[in-house]
Amino acid sequence: MNEEAVRRMKENPRYQELVSKRSRFGWILTAVMMLVYYGYIMIIAFDKELLAIKLGDGVMTLGIPVGIGIIIFTVILTGIYVRRANGEFDEMTEELVKEVK
């Protein structure tokens, strides 16, 4: 794109809306992930006994499935972002590019 098209795009209200929505959504997901991850770390730091509870007669403790759950949660959160990015955000971008051209 040339400089004029870039300038028109940045001044377009739809561009501002896209940037705002995408940024807000990204920060919300980041906050959720940080809350979950640091919550887990805080439990490890301040209540080790909770995650050390044995599950069954083996060596599995509560901390292992909770840790695996956090990994799965991360994958799900990524999927949520990708789905919205490939849907709503891509549509907004296409409309914006059509307007600017």
C-alpha positions in Angstrom: 0.0 0.0 0.0 1.1 3.5 -0.6 1.4 6.1 2.2 -1.9 7.8 1.2 -3.8 4.5 1.6 -2.2 3.8 4.9 -3.1 7.3 6.2 -6.7 6.9 5.0 -6.9 3.5 6.7 -5.6 4.8 10.0 -8.0 7.7 10.0 -11.0 5.4 9.2 -13.3 4.9 12.2 -13.7 1.2 11.3 -9.9 0.8 11.7 -10.1 2.4 15.1 -12.9 0.1 16.0 -11.0 -3.0 14.8 -7.8 -2.0 16.7 -9.8 -1.3 19.8 -11.8 -4.5 19.7 -8.8 -6.7 18.9 -6.7 -5.1 21.6 -9.4 -5.3 24.3 -10.1 -8.9 23.5 -6.4 -9.7 23.6 -5.9 -8.0 26.9 -8.9 -9.8 28.4 -7.6 -13.2 27.3 -4.2 -12.3 28.6 -5.6 -11.3 32.0 -7.6 -14.5 32.2 -4.5 -16.6 31.4 -2.3 -14.6 33.9 -4.9 -15.1 36.6 -5.1 -18.8 36.0 -1.3 -19.3 35.7 -0.3 -17.1 38.6 -3.1 -18.5 40.7 -1.5 -21.9 40.2 1.9 -20.6 41.1 0.5 -18.9 44.2 -1.1 -22.2 45.3 2.3 -23.9 44.8 4.0 -21.1 46.8 1.5 -20.8 49.7 -0.4 -24.1 49.9 1.8 -26.9 48.7 -0.2 -29.4 50.7 -3.3 -28.8 48.6 -1.6 -29.8 45.4 0.2 -32.6 47.1 -3.0 -34.5 47.9 -2.7 -38.0 46.5 -5.2 -39.2 44.1 -5.8 -42.9 44.6 -3.2 -45.4 45.8 -0.5 -44.4 43.2 1.9 -41.5 43.1 -0.4 -39.1 41.3 -1.1 -35.9 43.2 -3.7 -33.2 42.6 -1.0 -30.9 41.2 -0.5 -33.0 38.0 -4.1 -32.9 36.6 -4.4 -29.3 37.6 -1.2 -28.5 35.7 -2.3 -30.5 32.7 -5.7 -28.6 33.0 -3.9 -25.3 32.8 -2.1 -26.4 29.6 -5.4 -27.6 28.1 -7.0 -24.3 29.2 -4.2 -22.4 27.3 -4.9 -24.3 24.1 -8.6 -23.6 24.4 -8.0 -19.9 25.0 -5.8 -19.8 21.9 -8.5 -21.5 19.9 -11.0 -18.9 21.1 -8.8 -16.1 20.0 -8.1 -17.8 16.6 -11.8 -18.4 16.0 -12.7 -14.8 16.6 -9.7 -13.5 14.7 -10.5 -15.6 11.7 -14.2 -14.6 11.9 -15.0 -11.2 13.1 -11.6 -9.5 12.9 -10.9 -10.8 9.4 -14.3 -9.7 8.2 -13.7 -6.2 9.6 -10.3 -6.1 8.0 -11.8 -7.1 4.6 -14.5 -4.4 4.8 -11.9 -1.8 5.7 -9.6 -2.7 2.8 -12.5 -2.5 0.4 -13.4 1.0 1.8 -9.9 2.3 1.5 -9.4 1.1 -2.1 
